[in-house]
């Protein structure tokens, strides 16, 4: 009867119905001169392998999934949240305990009329202890709160996964860019060495002044300083990758230049309805936190009502092992108690107001998460809408600077122009080539940013067992 009563009353709950807040962002991405105009469609199911096509980068990412320490921490946090949920869920069911015992006594002890001989008494009992009849859904609300915190932890792990994949792609591209900058510094140093030899010969021949030689030496030493800086940058890039991956990086998996690496980062369709942001791991995490706060209100409200606990005991006792389960050896008892706080200085209602205020904070955090996600995607789209034209202009500028340098050097060798013209042209070319590398890096990194901010990777699953199990959706 007690179990039937508990089930009948389980449906009674004072928890407020959860209503998902409306997304506080426009229904579509901004459009204009700075944005690409794309038709709005559902974001296709993609994985990082669809966006990052280079097999070397894919191998580095796969290696990080098993070696990265942040992911291990995330998986451990999921296990913690899961067990906390299971502990709370166990309170919805009665706790059954059992015990057995035996006593041996001498019949001659005690009363003088007691018979002689040894007597053995066996006992066995089973009981239900401390089972609360959840009349108003307090325990059920607490269980739902823990369950939603568990799901929020899993969504947070997905966010960690997404950030990790994007960071590895960015670091890999950064290494490629620094490798290209190192090549430019080497070319510039080689050209500067030729200029120094030429101007020294012209100085010794009485054709060029000493200032030409000193200016050529300045360019040479500047290029050598840049060489040392770029070698440092490459070493630091490897260190950054090793930290992200959690293991040494195989040099064979590193790109030789940005020209080689950038084309392997492909486009991700971005012209989608802004409701896609509801799938981002950080937004999902914020919504589960909101659901947990909503359930806490139900638990606080239910705490205002009386709590009824049910205890029961079934026991067997016999003087002979053979008669333990027969005759009058069986006895039972049961009891129930109810408690209600008559005076607690308003703490119960204050706890309800506290949980309501916490829900309001969770709503604001949820809306802020959506707004921040919208801003990140909009910023990435704005950059995507202008970077192609910027790259085209930078390439044209570099081509013009290279042609100018060739002409100025030829005119200097022919004695038509001063060395200063050739020097200025060489510096302009060096600067233009570096700018072109940085612009190409910005374009490739923008594709990584779009992938990361939209959060649509169908492989972004991190649980206590690893990065492949499914994540419950709200």
C-alpha positions as CSV (number, residue, x, y, z in Angstrom):
1,X,0.0,0.0,0.0
2,X,2.8,2.4,0.8
3,X,4.4,1.9,-2.6
4,X,1.0,2.4,-4.3
5,X,0.4,5.6,-2.3
6,X,3.9,6.9,-3.1
7,X,3.3,6.4,-6.8
8,X,-0.1,8.0,-6.7
9,X,1.2,11.1,-5.0
10,X,4.4,11.3,-7.1
11,X,2.5,13.3,-9.8
12,X,1.8,16.1,-7.4
13,X,4.4,18.8,-8.0
14,X,4.7,22.5,-7.3
15,X,7.6,22.9,-9.7
16,X,6.9,25.7,-12.3
17,X,6.5,24.6,-15.9
18,X,9.7,25.2,-17.8
19,X,9.3,27.6,-20.7
20,X,12.3,28.2,-23.0
21,X,13.0,32.0,-23.2
22,X,12.8,33.5,-26.7
23,X,16.2,34.1,-28.3
24,X,17.1,37.8,-27.7
25,X,18.7,38.1,-31.2
26,X,17.4,38.9,-34.7
27,X,16.0,36.0,-36.7
28,X,18.7,36.3,-39.3
29,X,22.3,37.4,-39.7
30,X,23.0,41.1,-40.5
31,X,23.4,42.0,-44.2
32,X,25.1,44.9,-45.9
33,X,28.4,45.9,-47.4
34,X,30.4,44.1,-44.8
35,X,28.5,40.8,-45.0
36,X,28.1,38.1,-47.6
37,X,24.6,37.7,-48.8
38,X,23.6,34.0,-48.6
39,X,20.3,32.3,-48.7
40,X,19.1,31.2,-45.3
41,X,19.0,27.4,-45.0
42,X,19.5,24.8,-42.4
43,X,23.1,24.2,-41.4
44,X,24.3,21.0,-42.9
45,X,25.6,18.2,-40.8
46,X,29.4,18.6,-40.9
47,X,32.4,17.4,-39.0
48,X,35.8,18.9,-38.5
49,X,37.1,16.5,-41.2
50,X,34.8,18.2,-43.7
51,X,36.3,21.6,-42.9
52,X,39.9,20.7,-42.2
53,X,40.8,18.5,-45.2
54,X,44.6,18.1,-44.7
55,X,45.3,14.6,-43.4
56,X,48.1,15.8,-41.2
57,X,45.9,18.3,-39.4
58,X,43.2,15.6,-39.0
59,X,45.8,13.3,-37.4
60,X,46.9,16.0,-34.9
61,X,43.2,16.6,-33.9
62,X,42.6,12.9,-33.5
63,X,45.7,12.6,-31.4
64,X,44.5,15.4,-29.2
65,X,41.2,13.7,-28.5
66,X,43.0,11.0,-26.5
67,X,45.9,13.0,-25.1
68,X,44.6,16.5,-24.3
69,X,44.4,17.1,-20.5
70,X,41.5,19.6,-20.7
71,X,39.4,16.9,-22.3
72,X,40.4,14.5,-19.6
73,X,39.3,17.0,-17.0
74,X,36.0,17.5,-18.8
75,X,35.4,13.7,-18.9
76,X,36.2,13.4,-15.2
77,X,33.7,16.3,-14.5
78,X,31.1,14.4,-16.4
79,X,31.6,11.4,-14.2
80,X,31.3,13.5,-11.1
81,X,28.0,15.1,-12.3
82,X,26.6,11.7,-13.4
83,X,27.3,10.1,-10.0
84,X,25.8,13.2,-8.2
85,X,22.7,12.7,-10.3
86,X,22.5,9.0,-9.4
87,X,23.0,9.7,-5.7
88,X,20.1,12.2,-5.8
89,X,17.9,9.9,-7.9
90,X,18.4,7.1,-5.3
91,X,16.5,9.2,-2.8
92,X,13.3,8.7,-4.7
93,X,13.3,5.0,-3.8
94,X,13.1,3.4,-0.3
95,X,16.3,2.2,1.3
96,X,15.9,-1.5,2.3
97,X,18.2,-2.9,5.0
98,X,18.6,-6.5,6.2
99,X,20.3,-8.0,9.1
100,X,20.7,-11.3,10.9
101,X,22.0,-12.4,14.3
102,X,22.5,-15.3,16.7
103,X,22.7,-15.4,20.5
104,X,23.8,-18.3,22.6
105,X,22.8,-18.5,26.3
106,X,23.2,-20.9,29.2
107,X,19.9,-22.0,30.7
108,X,21.3,-22.1,34.3
109,X,22.1,-18.3,34.3
110,X,19.6,-15.8,35.5
111,X,16.5,-17.3,37.3
112,X,17.0,-20.2,39.6
113,X,14.0,-21.9,37.9
114,X,15.6,-21.8,34.5
115,X,16.3,-25.1,32.9
116,X,19.8,-26.4,32.3
117,X,21.5,-26.5,28.9
118,X,22.5,-24.1,26.2
119,X,19.9,-22.2,24.1
120,X,20.6,-20.6,20.7
121,X,18.4,-17.9,19.3
122,X,18.5,-16.8,15.6
123,X,17.1,-13.5,14.3
124,X,16.6,-12.0,10.8
125,X,15.0,-8.7,9.9
126,X,14.5,-6.5,6.9
127,X,13.4,-2.9,7.0
128,X,12.6,0.2,5.0
129,X,14.3,3.2,6.7
130,X,13.8,6.9,6.1
131,X,11.7,6.7,3.0
132,X,10.1,10.1,2.3
133,X,6.7,10.1,0.6
134,X,7.3,12.7,-2.1
135,X,3.9,14.3,-1.8
136,X,4.8,17.6,-3.3
137,X,7.6,16.6,-5.6
138,X,10.6,18.0,-3.6
139,X,12.8,15.0,-4.2
140,X,11.7,14.7,-7.8
141,X,12.6,18.4,-8.4
142,X,16.0,18.0,-6.8
143,X,16.6,14.9,-9.0
144,X,15.6,16.9,-12.2
145,X,18.0,19.7,-11.1
146,X,20.9,17.3,-10.7
147,X,20.0,15.6,-14.0
148,X,20.1,19.0,-15.8
149,X,23.4,19.9,-14.2
150,X,24.7,16.6,-15.5
151,X,23.6,17.4,-19.0
152,X,25.0,20.9,-18.6
153,X,28.4,19.4,-17.7
154,X,28.3,17.3,-20.9
155,X,27.5,20.3,-23.0
156,X,30.4,22.1,-21.3
157,X,32.6,19.3,-22.4
158,X,31.4,19.7,-26.0
159,X,32.4,23.4,-25.8
160,X,35.8,22.4,-24.6
161,X,36.1,19.9,-27.5
162,X,35.0,22.6,-30.0
163,X,37.5,25.1,-28.6
164,X,40.3,22.5,-28.7
165,X,39.7,21.6,-32.4
166,X,39.6,25.3,-33.4
167,X,42.8,26.1,-31.4
168,X,44.7,23.2,-33.0
169,X,43.7,24.4,-36.5
170,X,44.7,28.0,-35.6
171,X,48.0,26.9,-34.2
172,X,48.7,24.7,-37.2
173,X,48.0,27.6,-39.5
174,X,50.1,29.9,-37.4
175,X,53.1,27.5,-37.8
176,X,52.5,27.5,-41.5
177,X,52.4,31.3,-41.6
178,X,55.6,31.6,-39.5
179,X,57.3,29.1,-41.9
180,X,56.4,31.3,-44.8
181,X,57.6,34.4,-42.9
182,X,60.9,32.6,-42.3
183,X,61.2,31.9,-46.0
184,X,60.6,35.6,-46.7
185,X,63.3,36.6,-44.2
186,X,65.7,34.1,-45.8
187,X,65.1,35.5,-49.3
188,X,65.5,39.0,-48.0
189,X,68.7,38.2,-46.2
190,X,70.0,36.5,-49.4
191,X,69.1,39.6,-51.5
192,X,70.7,41.8,-48.9
193,X,73.9,39.8,-49.0
194,X,74.1,40.3,-52.8
195,X,73.4,44.0,-52.3
196,X,76.3,44.3,-49.8
197,X,78.7,42.5,-52.1
198,X,77.6,44.7,-55.0
199,X,77.9,48.0,-53.1
200,X,81.2,47.0,-51.6
201,X,82.5,46.3,-55.1
202,X,81.2,49.6,-56.3
203,X,82.7,51.4,-53.3
204,X,86.1,49.9,-53.9
205,X,85.8,50.9,-57.6
206,X,85.0,54.4,-56.6
207,X,81.5,54.3,-58.1
208,X,79.3,54.3,-54.9
209,X,79.7,56.2,-51.7
210,X,80.2,54.5,-48.3
211,X,76.6,55.4,-47.3
212,X,75.3,52.9,-49.9
213,X,77.3,50.1,-48.2
214,X,76.1,51.1,-44.8
215,X,72.4,51.1,-45.9
216,X,72.8,47.7,-47.6
217,X,74.3,46.4,-44.3
218,X,71.4,47.7,-42.4
219,X,69.0,45.8,-44.5
220,X,71.1,42.7,-44.2
221,X,71.3,42.8,-40.4
222,X,67.6,43.6,-40.1
223,X,66.8,40.5,-42.2
224,X,69.1,38.4,-40.0
225,X,67.4,39.7,-36.9
226,X,64.0,38.7,-38.4
227,X,65.4,35.3,-39.2
228,X,66.3,34.7,-35.5
229,X,62.8,36.0,-34.5
230,X,61.0,33.7,-37.0
231,X,63.0,30.6,-35.8
232,X,61.9,31.5,-32.3
233,X,58.3,31.8,-33.4
234,X,58.4,28.4,-35.1
235,X,59.8,26.7,-32.0
236,X,57.1,28.4,-29.9
237,X,54.4,27.3,-32.4
238,X,55.5,23.7,-31.9
239,X,55.4,24.2,-28.1
240,X,51.8,25.5,-28.4
241,X,50.8,22.5,-30.5
242,X,52.3,20.1,-28.1
243,X,50.4,21.6,-25.2
244,X,47.1,21.4,-27.1
245,X,47.7,17.9,-28.3
246,X,49.2,16.7,-25.0
247,X,52.1,14.8,-26.7
248,X,55.1,15.5,-28.9
249,X,54.4,16.7,-32.4
250,X,55.6,14.6,-35.3
251,X,57.5,17.1,-37.6
252,X,56.1,15.3,-40.6
253,X,52.6,16.6,-39.6
254,X,53.7,20.2,-39.8
255,X,53.1,22.3,-43.0
256,X,56.0,23.7,-45.0
257,X,54.2,27.0,-45.8
258,X,50.9,28.9,-45.6
259,X,50.5,28.5,-49.3
260,X,50.4,24.8,-48.8
261,X,48.2,24.8,-45.6
262,X,45.6,27.5,-46.3
263,X,43.8,25.9,-49.3
264,X,43.0,22.8,-47.1
265,X,40.7,24.8,-44.9
266,X,37.3,24.8,-46.7
267,X,34.2,27.0,-46.6
268,X,31.4,26.3,-44.1
269,X,28.0,27.6,-45.1
270,X,27.2,30.5,-42.8
271,X,24.0,32.0,-44.2
272,X,21.7,30.2,-41.8
273,X,18.9,31.2,-39.5
274,X,20.2,32.5,-36.2
275,X,18.2,29.9,-34.3
276,X,21.1,27.6,-35.1
277,X,22.9,29.2,-32.2
278,X,20.6,27.1,-29.9
279,X,22.8,24.1,-30.9
280,X,26.0,25.7,-29.8
281,X,27.5,23.8,-26.8
282,X,27.8,26.9,-24.6
283,X,24.2,27.9,-25.3
284,X,23.0,24.3,-24.6
285,X,25.0,24.4,-21.3
286,X,23.3,27.7,-20.3
287,X,19.9,26.2,-21.1
288,X,20.5,23.1,-18.9
289,X,21.6,25.4,-16.1
290,X,18.4,27.3,-16.5
291,X,16.4,24.1,-16.4
292,X,18.2,23.1,-13.2
293,X,17.4,26.5,-11.6
294,X,13.8,26.1,-12.6
295,X,13.7,22.7,-10.9
296,X,15.2,24.1,-7.7
297,X,12.2,26.4,-7.4
298,X,9.9,23.3,-7.2
299,X,12.1,21.8,-4.5
300,X,12.1,25.0,-2.5
301,X,8.3,25.3,-2.8
302,X,7.8,21.7,-1.8
303,X,9.9,22.3,1.3
304,X,7.2,24.6,2.6
305,X,4.9,21.6,3.0
306,X,5.1,18.8,5.6
307,X,7.5,15.9,5.0
308,X,6.1,12.4,5.6
309,X,8.6,9.6,6.1
310,X,7.7,5.9,6.2
311,X,9.6,3.2,8.0
312,X,8.9,-0.5,8.2
313,X,10.4,-3.6,9.7
314,X,9.9,-7.3,8.9
315,X,11.6,-9.7,11.3
316,X,11.9,-13.4,12.1
317,X,13.0,-14.9,15.4
318,X,13.4,-18.5,16.5
319,X,15.1,-20.5,19.1
320,X,15.8,-23.2,16.6
321,X,17.4,-22.8,13.2
322,X,14.9,-25.2,11.7
323,X,11.9,-23.3,13.0
324,X,13.2,-19.9,11.9
325,X,10.6,-19.5,9.1
326,X,7.7,-21.4,10.7
327,X,5.2,-21.0,13.5
328,X,5.2,-17.7,15.4
329,X,8.7,-16.8,14.3
330,X,7.5,-14.0,12.0
331,X,6.7,-10.6,13.3
332,X,6.4,-7.2,11.6
333,X,6.1,-3.6,12.5
334,X,5.6,-0.3,10.6
335,X,5.4,3.3,11.3
336,X,5.2,6.7,9.7
337,X,6.0,10.2,10.9
338,X,5.3,13.7,9.6
339,X,7.2,16.9,10.3
340,X,6.4,20.5,9.6
341,X,8.4,23.5,10.7
342,X,6.0,25.8,12.7
343,X,8.5,28.7,12.9
344,X,11.7,29.2,11.0
345,X,11.7,33.0,10.8
346,X,10.6,33.0,7.2
347,X,13.6,30.9,6.0
348,X,11.4,28.6,3.9
349,X,9.7,31.4,1.9
350,X,13.1,33.2,1.6
351,X,14.5,30.0,0.1
352,X,11.7,30.0,-2.5
353,X,12.5,33.7,-3.4
354,X,16.2,32.8,-3.5
355,X,15.6,30.0,-6.0
356,X,13.4,32.4,-8.1
357,X,16.1,35.0,-8.1
358,X,18.6,32.3,-9.2
359,X,16.3,31.4,-12.0
360,X,16.1,35.0,-13.1
361,X,19.9,35.1,-13.1
362,X,20.0,31.9,-15.1
363,X,17.6,33.4,-17.7
364,X,19.8,36.4,-18.1
365,X,22.9,34.2,-18.4
366,X,21.1,32.1,-21.0
367,X,20.1,35.2,-23.0
368,X,23.6,36.6,-22.7
369,X,25.1,33.4,-24.0
370,X,22.8,33.6,-27.1
371,X,23.6,37.3,-27.7
372,X,27.4,36.6,-27.3
373,X,27.2,33.7,-29.7
374,X,25.3,35.9,-32.2
375,X,27.9,38.7,-31.9
376,X,30.7,36.2,-32.5
377,X,29.1,34.8,-35.6
378,X,28.2,38.2,-36.9
379,X,31.8,39.4,-36.4
380,X,33.1,36.4,-38.3
381,X,30.7,37.0,-41.1
382,X,31.7,40.6,-41.3
383,X,35.3,39.6,-41.6
384,X,34.4,36.9,-44.2
385,X,32.6,39.4,-46.3
386,X,35.6,41.7,-46.7
387,X,38.7,39.5,-46.5
388,X,38.5,38.4,-50.1
389,X,38.7,41.9,-51.4
390,X,41.5,42.7,-48.9
391,X,43.4,39.7,-50.0
392,X,43.0,40.6,-53.7
393,X,44.3,44.1,-53.0
394,X,47.2,42.8,-51.0
395,X,48.3,40.4,-53.7
396,X,48.2,43.2,-56.3
397,X,50.2,45.4,-54.0
398,X,52.8,42.6,-53.5
399,X,53.1,42.1,-57.3
400,X,53.6,45.8,-57.9
401,X,56.2,45.9,-55.1
402,X,58.1,43.0,-56.6
403,X,58.1,44.6,-60.1
404,X,59.2,47.9,-58.6
405,X,62.1,46.2,-56.8
406,X,63.3,44.4,-60.0
407,X,63.2,47.7,-62.0
408,X,64.9,49.7,-59.2
409,X,67.7,47.1,-58.8
410,X,68.2,47.1,-62.6
411,X,68.4,50.9,-62.7
412,X,70.9,50.9,-59.9
413,X,73.1,48.3,-61.5
414,X,73.0,50.3,-64.7
415,X,74.0,53.5,-62.8
416,X,70.7,55.3,-63.6
417,X,69.3,55.5,-60.1
418,X,70.8,55.8,-56.7
419,X,71.0,52.9,-54.2
420,X,68.4,54.6,-52.1
421,X,65.7,53.9,-54.7
422,X,66.7,50.2,-54.7
423,X,66.8,50.1,-51.0
424,X,63.3,51.6,-50.6
425,X,61.9,49.2,-53.2
426,X,63.5,46.2,-51.3
427,X,62.0,47.3,-48.0
428,X,58.6,47.9,-49.6
429,X,58.7,44.4,-51.1
430,X,59.7,42.8,-47.8
431,X,56.8,44.6,-46.0
432,X,54.3,43.7,-48.8
433,X,55.2,40.0,-48.7
434,X,54.8,39.8,-44.9
435,X,51.5,41.6,-45.1
436,X,50.3,39.1,-47.8
437,X,51.2,36.2,-45.5
438,X,49.3,37.8,-42.6
439,X,46.3,38.5,-44.8
440,X,46.2,34.9,-46.0
441,X,46.4,33.7,-42.4
442,X,43.5,36.0,-41.5
443,X,41.4,34.5,-44.2
444,X,42.2,30.9,-43.2
445,X,41.7,31.6,-39.5
446,X,38.3,33.2,-40.3
447,X,37.1,29.9,-41.7
448,X,38.2,28.3,-38.5
449,X,36.4,30.9,-36.5
450,X,33.2,30.4,-38.5
451,X,33.4,26.6,-37.8
452,X,34.0,27.2,-34.1
453,X,31.4,30.0,-33.6
454,X,28.5,28.2,-35.4
455,X,29.2,25.0,-33.3
456,X,27.6,22.6,-35.8
457,X,30.1,19.7,-35.7
458,X,28.2,16.4,-35.4
459,X,31.3,14.8,-33.9
460,X,31.5,17.1,-30.9
461,X,30.6,14.5,-28.3
462,X,32.5,14.2,-25.0
463,X,31.3,12.0,-22.2
464,X,33.0,10.1,-19.4
465,X,33.8,7.3,-21.9
466,X,35.4,9.6,-24.5
467,X,34.6,11.9,-27.4
468,X,32.1,9.8,-29.3
469,X,29.1,9.2,-27.1
470,X,25.9,11.1,-27.8
471,X,24.9,14.2,-25.8
472,X,21.3,14.5,-24.7
473,X,19.6,17.5,-26.3
474,X,17.2,19.8,-24.3
